[in-house]
Amino acid sequence: MPLYLAEVTGTGGMDAIVSQLNTGISSSTMFATVGQLMPWVITLTIASLGLYFLRKLIKGASKGKVRF
């Protein structure tokens, strides 16, 4: 069930919004979304660490030393 706050804003007030959020968000939908995002998170983490160590390597090479 998609969540459309415009549908419940004028008719039911805050109780309708809270019940719509409770029915729209479940553990299965949350973990499905997290499962779709994990490849991107892993890829970005590896790329960020690679760039971090590459910058340290280049910075240390100009001084004749390399520190990790």
Secondary structure, DSSP 4 states (H G I P E B T S, - for coil): ----HHHHHTTTHHHHHHHHHHHH--HHHHHHHHHHHHHHHHHHHHHHHHHHHHHHHHHHHHTT----
